[in-house]
Amino acid sequence: MKRTKFIKYLLQNGCEKSREGKRHTIFWNPDTNKAVAIPRHSEIKDILVEVICKELGINPPGER
């Protein structure tokens, strides 16, 4: 999945950008108070997308 598309998905599902790291962007979900690092690759593997969504407590894209 493209990184920009994934970031839009996270923002639409209530997550917020916490800060920018050197190699990652940190997003957090205020509902669950969990934070996750999103790598700065143009393409993020689907399995990693699922793991990040699970960590944040939201459904992965395509699974509503």
C-alpha positions in Angstrom: 0.0 0.0 0.0 1.3 3.5 -0.8 2.4 5.4 2.3 0.3 8.5 1.5 -2.8 6.4 1.1 -2.1 4.6 4.4 -1.6 7.9 6.2 -4.9 9.3 4.9 -6.6 6.0 6.1 -5.1 6.5 9.6 -6.3 10.1 9.8 -9.8 9.2 8.6 -10.0 6.5 11.4 -9.2 8.9 14.2 -5.4 8.6 14.5 -3.2 11.7 14.8 0.3 12.5 13.8 2.3 12.8 17.0 5.7 13.7 15.7 8.3 13.2 12.9 11.3 11.1 13.7 14.4 10.7 11.6 13.3 7.6 9.7 9.7 7.2 10.9 6.5 9.2 11.5 4.8 8.5 14.8 1.1 8.2 14.8 -1.2 7.6 17.8 -4.8 6.7 18.5 -6.3 8.9 21.2 -9.1 6.4 21.8 -6.7 3.6 22.7 -3.7 5.8 23.7 -1.4 3.6 21.6 1.5 5.0 19.4 3.1 3.3 16.4 6.0 4.3 14.1 5.2 4.4 10.3 8.4 3.9 8.2 9.2 6.4 5.4 9.1 4.0 2.5 7.0 4.9 -0.5 5.4 1.4 -0.4 4.5 -0.3 2.9 3.9 -4.1 2.8 0.4 -5.3 3.5 1.4 -7.4 6.5 3.0 -4.4 8.1 -0.2 -2.3 7.4 -2.2 -5.0 9.3 0.2 -5.1 12.2 0.2 -1.3 12.5 -3.6 -1.2 12.4 -3.9 -3.9 15.0 -1.5 -2.0 17.3 -3.6 1.2 16.9 -6.8 -0.7 17.5 -8.4 0.0 14.1 -9.6 -2.3 11.3 -7.1 -2.8 8.4 -8.0 -1.2 5.1 -10.5 -3.3 3.1 -11.9 -4.9 6.3 -14.7 -2.8 7.7 
